[in-house]
């Protein structure tokens, strides 16, 4: 399994189990003043929206700030991974 396949499988596991609001490693394409994440609400609705969490780690594993700044939005997990995002 290559890195792309691994990232996709991990994100699908997170989305399907709705276990947490995933945190991502830095993506050099984007300037982020905080930690890039997908909110728990977006996970529950299977939306691939990367937002900026300025309160991490205090915000917790079920972070769900719908007002957080949107960094990038994708139509699929594959598109998100292909744009360079990696689960931390």
Long-range contacts (C-beta under 8 A, 24 or more apart in sequence): 3-86, 4-81, 4-82, 7-81, 7-85, 7-86, 7-87, 8-77, 8-78, 8-81, 10-87, 11-77, 11-80, 11-81, 11-87, 12-77, 14-43, 14-87, 15-43, 15-46, 15-77, 18-43, 18-44, 20-61, 20-62, 21-53, 21-61, 21-62, 21-63, 21-64, 22-87, 22-88, 23-53, 23-56, 23-87, 23-88, 24-50, 24-85, 24-86, 24-87, 24-88, 25-85, 25-86, 25-87, 25-88, 27-83, 27-84, 27-85, 27-86, 28-84, 29-83, 29-84, 30-71, 30-72, 32-71, 34-69, 36-71, 36-85, 37-63, 39-63, 39-64, 39-65, 39-66, 39-68, 40-64, 41-66, 47-73, 48-73, 48-74, 48-75, 48-76, 48-77, 48-79, 48-80, 49-73, 49-74, 50-74, 50-80, 50-85
